[in-house]
Amino acid sequence: MSPADNIFALLDQNGPFATGDTPPSGARFSRENREIIRKIRSGGSLAHYRVFRNQIFEFLKVGGFSDIEKLLHDKSLRKGINERAYKLLGNMFGIEGIDREIISRVDGYSQTADGVIRYLRNKVLANYASHIEITNEIDIAVSPVDLLLITYDGRYHKKARFEAKRKLLLMLLAGSIDQRERETDIGAKFADFLSFLNDYVWSKSNLIGELNPVYLLSHHDSADFACRDLRIISPREAAEVAPKKGLKLTLLKRRSFLANGREIPIYVSIRKKPPEAKVLKLLRKNEENPAVAVDDELGLMGVVDSVMEVKIFQKHLTESAISADSFMTLEEVSDTLSGGSHRSSNHGSSAKTSMLKFFAKMSGMRVEFIIHTNESYLNYMYQKDVAHDEYEVKRIFDSGVAELLFPGEIYYLDMKKAKEKLIRWFRCRIEEF
């Protein structure tokens, strides 16, 4: 990641805006401030520094750093600045409503910011949870003004001041995402998408939400844990399977669709990407604008028994759109189920990943579809260098997001070693019965 040209530069501990052992002071000619300006000049970031500095002064309604010192110790003055700040942010993000509603929505951005860190702490970086735990005082802080002032408050430790800055930046990204969602009405489109599937795509022989469970019993190669063979068994048969090295039992709860007079079973996972995931994608893409970076807000992953049924489902999908009085176009189609390598610019992505992937545009929506066969789905789950759990680890580290959010000097993490240990740990979990 090279964040020098955007707001992410504020988090770069190797850059000119790094959080120091002590906060910037109001003393214009102090040794610390001269050193900061020297780093900024040498990094070619003087114009960005002036923009950021002026925005901070305008947001806090101060004339300089010395005035920030006054705000730190004057609660009544800070209260007025807080009220003004919420109105400014409300107008910037196009939030409508009374003051209380605006404050509630902006405070909600702090929950998304904390959710980003908690997601990483509870999943991808779970083995390092104690390293990256949020400082209590920052965890409970919700006011953008309070968070900004903490970054200038010498009573707070370096880690806390960095986390206040990080939370504020993540809140700004969350605000941009919320604004984008309101502009595109993504919530209503998700409901419309589900209605389309239930009304036109899925078989009417089952009730809405009715799922039929089966298990995939598969044997995997000892070298890379790719699927060698599989068969579909019932839950009763699965209960009799004895644990064995290289053996996996995978539960699929399947719906069905009707094509050519035949009921074809399909496992389906439908998702609307949550704000925390969108924030992480902005960070991985090194992009502040969600309209540019997040193109897969709505998505469906399907798993069918064969490549032929993949093609049948794709045809059924376009025919279903016509039945719903909408033409459907398929964009960015990538099919590696029958050979070829998967091409992706995403950090951590493997060329060995097999799938049919495309975006379907219909009824004012653009939905990402990923369709697997049983075999390709098992490889997507378990194969070495392909498995999704490995991919999540690699893209967080290879994109530079892990270092940006948890710089080694503050969190005592060696990113290279952490990545290697996490991948080994996930491989052990994946390969156990």
C-alpha positions in Angstrom: 0.0 0.0 0.0 1.2 3.5 -0.9 -1.1 5.8 1.0 0.9 9.1 0.5 -1.6 10.7 -1.8 -4.8 10.3 0.2 -6.2 10.4 3.7 -4.7 7.0 4.6 -1.3 8.8 4.8 -2.5 9.9 8.3 -2.1 6.3 9.6 1.2 5.5 7.9 3.7 5.2 10.8 6.6 5.2 8.2 5.3 8.5 6.8 5.4 12.2 7.8 2.2 12.0 9.7 3.3 9.2 12.1 2.0 9.3 15.7 5.0 10.2 17.8 5.9 9.5 21.4 4.5 13.0 22.2 1.7 14.9 20.4 2.4 18.0 18.3 2.7 21.1 20.5 1.6 24.7 20.1 5.2 25.8 20.3 5.9 26.9 16.7 9.7 26.7 16.8 10.0 23.7 19.1 12.5 21.0 18.2 9.7 18.4 17.8 7.7 20.6 15.4 10.8 21.4 13.3 11.5 17.7 13.0 7.9 17.1 11.9 8.1 19.7 9.2 11.4 18.4 8.1 9.9 14.9 7.6 6.9 16.4 5.8 9.1 18.4 3.4 11.4 15.4 2.7 8.4 13.2 2.0 7.0 15.7 -0.5 3.8 16.0 1.6 3.8 19.6 2.5 0.7 20.4 0.4 -1.2 17.5 2.0 0.0 18.6 5.5 -1.4 22.1 4.9 -4.7 20.7 3.7 -5.1 18.3 6.7 -3.9 21.0 9.2 -6.4 23.6 7.8 -9.2 21.1 7.9 -8.5 20.3 11.5 -8.4 24.0 12.5 -11.7 24.6 10.7 -13.4 21.6 12.2 -12.3 22.6 15.7 -12.9 26.3 15.0 -9.4 27.3 16.2 -6.7 29.5 14.8 -3.7 27.3 15.6 -2.3 24.5 17.7 -2.1 26.7 20.8 -5.9 27.0 20.7 -6.2 23.3 20.7 -4.5 23.3 24.1 -7.3 25.5 25.4 -10.0 23.1 24.1 -8.4 20.2 25.9 -9.1 21.9 29.3 -12.3 23.8 28.7 -15.3 21.4 28.7 -17.9 24.1 28.2 -16.1 25.4 25.1 -15.6 21.8 23.8 -19.4 21.2 24.2 -20.2 24.0 21.7 -17.5 22.7 19.3 -19.0 19.2 19.5 -22.5 20.5 18.6 -21.2 22.4 15.7 -19.1 19.5 14.5 -22.1 17.1 14.3 -24.0 19.7 12.2 -21.0 20.0 9.8 -20.6 16.3 9.4 -24.4 15.9 9.0 -24.3 18.3 6.1 -21.2 16.8 4.6 -22.7 13.3 4.5 -26.2 14.5 3.5 -27.9 13.3 6.7 -31.4 14.6 7.2 -33.3 14.9 10.4 -33.3 16.7 13.7 -30.1 17.2 15.7 -30.6 14.0 17.7 -31.0 11.9 14.6 -27.9 13.4 13.1 -25.8 12.8 16.2 -27.1 9.2 16.4 -26.2 8.4 12.8 -22.7 9.9 13.2 -22.1 8.1 16.4 -23.2 4.9 14.6 -20.1 5.4 12.4 -18.0 4.9 15.5 -19.6 1.4 15.9 -18.7 0.6 12.3 -15.1 1.8 13.0 -14.8 -0.4 16.0 -16.5 -3.2 14.1 -13.7 -3.2 11.5 -11.1 -3.8 14.2 -13.3 -6.4 16.1 -13.8 -8.3 12.8 -10.1 -8.6 12.3 -9.5 -9.3 16.0 -12.2 -12.1 16.2 -11.4 -13.8 12.8 -8.4 -13.1 10.6 -6.1 -12.0 13.5 -7.8 -14.0 16.3 -4.5 -15.5 17.3 -3.2 -12.0 18.0 -6.3 -10.6 19.7 -4.3 -9.5 22.8 -1.9 -7.6 20.6 -4.5 -5.5 18.8 -7.1 -5.0 21.5 -8.6 -1.5 21.4 -7.6 0.8 24.3 -10.7 1.1 26.6 -10.8 4.9 26.5 -10.8 4.8 22.7 -13.3 2.0 22.5 -16.0 4.0 24.4 -15.3 7.3 22.6 -17.8 8.2 19.9 -17.5 12.0 19.4 -15.3 13.0 16.4 -14.2 16.1 18.3 -13.2 14.1 21.4 -11.3 11.6 19.2 -9.5 14.4 17.3 -8.5 16.1 20.6 -7.1 12.9 22.0 -4.5 12.8 19.3 -3.2 16.2 20.7 -3.5 15.3 24.3 -0.2 14.4 26.0 -1.9 12.6 28.8 -2.7 9.7 26.4 -0.2 7.1 25.5 1.1 6.8 21.9 -1.1 3.7 21.2 -4.2 5.5 22.4 -3.5 8.6 20.3 -2.9 6.4 17.2 -6.1 4.5 17.8 -8.1 7.7 18.2 -6.8 8.9 14.8 -7.4 5.5 13.3 -11.0 5.4 14.6 -11.7 8.9 13.3 -10.4 8.0 9.9 -12.5 4.8 9.8 -15.5 6.8 10.9 -15.0 9.1 7.9 -14.9 6.1 5.6 -18.0 4.7 7.3 -19.8 8.0 6.7 -18.9 7.9 3.0 -20.2 4.4 2.7 -23.5 5.2 4.5 -24.0 8.2 2.2 -23.4 6.0 -0.9 -25.9 3.4 0.4 -28.5 6.0 0.9 -27.9 7.5 -2.5 -28.1 4.1 -4.2 -30.9 2.8 -1.9 -29.0 -0.5 -1.5 -31.3 -1.7 1.3 -34.4 -1.6 -1.0 -32.4 -3.2 -3.8 -31.4 -6.1 -1.6 -35.0 -6.7 -0.7 -36.0 -6.5 -4.4 -33.2 -9.0 -5.2 -34.5 -11.5 -2.7 -38.0 -11.1 -4.0 -36.8 -11.7 -7.6 -35.1 -14.9 -6.5 -38.2 -16.2 -4.6 -40.7 -15.2 -7.3 -38.9 -16.2 -10.4 -35.7 -18.2 -9.8 -36.3 -20.8 -7.1 -38.7 -23.7 -7.5 -42.2 -23.3 -6.3 -42.2 -26.9 -5.0 -40.5 -25.7 -1.8 -41.6 -23.1 0.7 -39.6 -19.9 0.9 -36.6 -20.6 3.0 -37.1 -24.3 2.9 -33.7 -26.1 2.6 -32.8 -29.7 2.1 -29.5 -30.8 3.9 -26.9 -33.1 2.3 -23.3 -33.7 3.0 -20.3 -33.8 0.6 -18.0 -36.6 1.6 -14.7 -35.9 0.0 -11.1 -37.3 -0.2 -8.3 -34.7 -0.5 -4.8 -34.9 -1.9 -2.0 -35.1 0.7 0.2 -32.6 -1.1 -2.2 -29.6 -1.6 -5.5 -30.9 -0.2 -7.2 -30.5 -3.5 -10.4 -32.6 -3.9 -9.7 -36.1 -5.4 -13.2 -37.4 -5.3 -16.5 -36.8 -3.6 -20.0 -38.2 -3.2 -23.2 -36.8 -1.9 -24.6 -38.5 1.2 -27.5 -38.0 3.6 -27.3 -36.6 7.1 -28.0 -40.2 8.4 -25.0 -41.6 6.4 -22.8 -38.7 7.5 -23.4 -39.6 11.1 -21.8 -43.0 10.4 -18.6 -41.6 8.8 -15.5 -42.2 10.9 -12.8 -39.5 11.1 -9.8 -40.1 8.8 -6.9 -38.0 7.6 -7.6 -36.4 4.2 -11.4 -36.8 4.6 -13.8 -34.0 4.9 -17.6 -33.8 5.5 -19.2 -30.6 4.2 -22.8 -29.7 4.9 -24.8 -28.0 2.1 -28.4 -26.9 2.7 -29.8 -26.7 -0.8 -32.7 -25.1 -2.5 -33.7 -26.0 -6.1 -34.6 -24.4 -9.4 -36.8 -25.9 -12.2 -35.2 -26.2 -15.6 -36.2 -28.4 -18.6 -38.8 -30.0 -16.4 -36.2 -31.1 -13.8 -35.6 -30.0 -10.2 -31.9 -29.1 -9.9 -30.6 -28.7 -6.4 -28.4 -25.7 -5.6 -26.7 -24.4 -2.4 -27.0 -20.7 -2.2 -25.3 -18.0 0.0 -26.7 -14.6 -0.5 -25.0 -11.5 1.0 -25.3 -7.8 1.2 -21.7 -6.6 2.0 -21.8 -5.0 5.6 -20.2 -1.6 6.2 -17.2 -3.1 8.0 -16.4 -5.2 5.0 -16.7 -2.2 2.7 -14.4 -0.1 4.9 -11.8 -2.9 4.7 -12.2 -3.0 0.9 -11.6 0.7 0.7 -8.4 0.2 2.7 -7.2 -2.8 0.6 -7.9 -0.8 -2.6 -6.2 2.3 -1.2 -9.3 4.2 -2.3 -11.4 6.7 -0.4 -14.4 6.7 -2.7 -16.8 3.7 -2.2 -18.4 4.4 -5.6 -15.1 3.4 -7.2 -13.8 0.6 -4.9 -17.0 -1.3 -3.9 -18.6 -2.8 -6.9 -19.9 -6.0 -5.3 -22.4 -4.7 -2.7 -24.9 -7.4 -3.6 -23.8 -11.0 -4.2 -24.8 -14.6 -4.6 -22.7 -17.7 -4.5 -24.2 -20.9 -5.8 -23.0 -24.5 -5.8 -24.4 -27.1 -8.1 -23.4 -30.7 -8.9 -21.7 -30.3 -12.3 -20.4 -27.9 -14.9 -23.4 -28.6 -17.1 -25.7 -27.5 -14.3 -23.7 -24.3 -13.9 -24.5 -23.5 -17.5 -28.2 -24.5 -17.0 -28.4 -22.1 -14.0 -26.8 -19.2 -15.9 -29.4 -19.7 -18.7 -32.2 -20.1 -16.1 -31.2 -16.8 -14.5 -31.4 -14.7 -17.6 -34.7 -16.3 -18.5 -36.0 -15.6 -15.0 -35.1 -11.9 -15.5 -37.2 -11.8 -18.7 -40.1 -13.3 -16.8 -39.7 -10.4 -14.3 -39.9 -8.0 -17.2 -36.2 -7.0 -17.2 -33.5 -7.7 -19.6 -30.3 -9.1 -17.9 -26.8 -8.4 -19.2 -23.8 -10.3 -17.9 -20.6 -8.3 -17.3 -17.0 -9.2 -16.5 -17.6 -12.9 -17.1 -14.7 -15.1 -15.9 -15.1 -18.9 -16.3 -12.2 -21.2 -15.1 -14.3 -24.2 -14.2 -13.2 -26.0 -17.4 -9.5 -25.0 -17.2 -7.5 -21.9 -17.5 -6.2 -19.7 -14.7 -8.1 -17.2 -12.6 -7.0 -13.6 -13.2 -7.5 -11.1 -10.4 -5.8 -7.9 -9.4 -6.9 -8.6 -5.8 -4.1 -9.0 -3.2 -3.7 -12.7 -2.1 -5.9 -14.1 -4.9 -4.7 -17.5 -6.4 -4.6 -18.2 -10.1 -5.7 -21.8 -9.3 -9.2 -20.7 -8.1 -11.9 -22.3 -10.3 -15.3 -20.7 -10.6 -17.7 -19.0 -12.9 -17.9 -15.3 -11.9 -19.9 -12.5 -13.5 -21.9 -9.4 -12.7 -25.6 -9.5 -13.6 -27.3 -6.1 -14.4 -31.1 -6.1 -14.2 -33.9 -4.1 -12.7 -31.6 -1.3 -11.7 -29.3 -3.6 -9.8 -25.8 -5.0 -10.4 -25.3 -8.3 -8.6 -22.1 -10.3 -8.3 -22.6 -14.0 -9.0 -20.0 -16.7 -8.2 -21.1 -20.2 -9.3 -19.2 -23.4 -8.3 -19.5 -27.1 -8.9 -19.3 -29.3 -5.8 -15.6 -30.0 -6.6 -14.6 -26.4 -7.2 -16.5 -25.3 -4.0 -14.5 -27.9 -1.9 -11.3 -26.6 -3.4 -12.4 -23.0 -2.7 -12.9 -24.1 0.9 -10.0 -26.4 1.5 -7.2 -26.4 -1.2 -3.8 -25.1 -0.2 -3.2 -21.6 -1.5 -6.8 -21.4 -2.7 -8.9 -21.8 0.4 -10.9 -18.7 1.3 -9.6 -18.5 4.9 -6.0 -18.4 3.6 -7.1 -15.7 1.0 -8.5 -13.5 3.8 -5.2 -13.7 5.7 -3.1 -13.0 2.6 -5.1 -10.0 1.3 -5.0 -8.3 4.7 -1.3 -8.6 4.9 -0.3 -8.4 1.2 -2.4 -5.2 0.7 -0.6 -3.5 3.6 -3.8 -3.1 5.6 -2.5 -5.1 8.6 0.6 -2.9 8.9 -1.5 0.3 8.3 -4.0 -0.5 11.1 -1.6 -2.2 13.4 1.9 -0.8 12.9 4.6 -3.1 14.3 6.2 -0.4 16.5 3.0 0.1 18.4 1.5 -3.4 18.5 4.7 -5.4 18.7 3.9 -7.5 15.7 6.3 -8.8 13.0 3.9 -8.8 10.1 5.8 -11.4 8.0 6.0 -13.9 10.8 2.4 -13.2 11.9 1.2 -13.9 8.3 3.1 -17.2 8.1 1.9 -18.4 11.5 -1.7 -17.5 10.8 -1.6 -19.4 7.4 -0.2 -22.5 9.1 -2.8 -22.2 11.8 -5.7 -21.9 9.3 -4.2 -24.9 7.3 -4.3 -27.0 10.4 -8.0 -26.1 11.0 -8.9 -26.6 7.4 -7.3 -30.1 7.2 -8.7 -31.5 10.4 -11.8 -33.8 10.0 
